[in-house]
Amino acid sequence: MMATLGFLLLVGLLAGKAAGRLHFPAVTGYIVAGILLGPSVLNAIPEFVLHQPLEEFALCLIALAIGGELTIENLRDLGPQILGITISQLMGAFILVLAVTLLLGASLPLSLLLAALATATAPAATLAVIRQYQAKGSFTNALLAVVALDDAGCLLVYSVASAFASALLYGSGLTMGIIWGPLIEITGSLVLGGAGGFLLSYGLRHLRNDGEILTLGLGTALLVSGLASHWDFSALLATMTLGMVTANARRENRHLFQLIAEVETPIYVAFFTLSGMYLQLEVLPKVGLLGIGYILARALGKIGGAYYGALRTKAPETFRRYLGLALIPQAGVAIGLGVVTSVKFPELQSVIMTIVLASVVTSEIVGPIGAKYALTRAGDIPTTKQSRAV
């Protein structure tokens, strides 16, 4: 077991370095290495490795780090723009995927569900690119905020679309539960994360040792994430809120996030290499025209929606031109909701999971490249960092 994880880390690191030499983000190298090692190609890693808790730990760390970047100083002048862009890119992906899948012959319930799943954006790959190239600036701040809010927006959109699809397929009535369910989930996540943030901030007041500070921070984040999952809240949203509240409660608390940044690289390497092993290349030939339409419509919806939202809120030109390119990655949330959809609508399971998994494969490989390009063109990546690998 330990040798396997060590091998995984070393291969992922080498692949990230190779990607850097080719001017690709290191995360693309990690994912490609995972694909090569996984069941789709070499099948070189035992299946049990795929079921380790490392993935949940890494996502918890990523969500905490994103929250830590959402400081009042970074967001003070971007509030209305962030909200407008978030809503617009969600609706852009939803409307375009709905229209395209209907035109390609999908039923209305199937199109509604696919459109809702298309709104999900994965924060992990985006943050990894930002970390690798040490991106800083208003564009980076806006991107992190939009990615963070996307989780809550996706839950709302999916819940409404799922209720309408259920009514169309099974004749079930539309009730206030359509709205109350996701509102309770989102509110519970925010309250849990906020309470954890204030408690963590209080604890940090009494610590001076870096090791103890890091242990308290990670322990609190894991506790909040675990409780959120246990209570059917959003673990990502709760942990992001924890990070945001902690970072804004006291300026001194931000030292915690500096410590996290110093230890996160090996976790990223293992997480994304494992993520690549999850990706099943064999689903790509099976998606058909409907799957291709979904993938292209989602990407165009994110890009076009972000452009329109930035235009309407009078955001800087760089936001309009490039922000949508950094919103392409799709992974954990989409897969999770896809599984939920498969259970609720078993007759649609095969087509939905095939399309979602194909979208994850393509977007996780292409998405980091788009994020790097967007950050570079926006001027948030220093010239000396543009070819650096993690």
Order of alpha helices (4+ residues) and beta strands (2+ residues): alpha-alpha-alpha-alpha-alpha-alpha-alpha-alpha-alpha-alpha-alpha-alpha-alpha-alpha-alpha-alpha
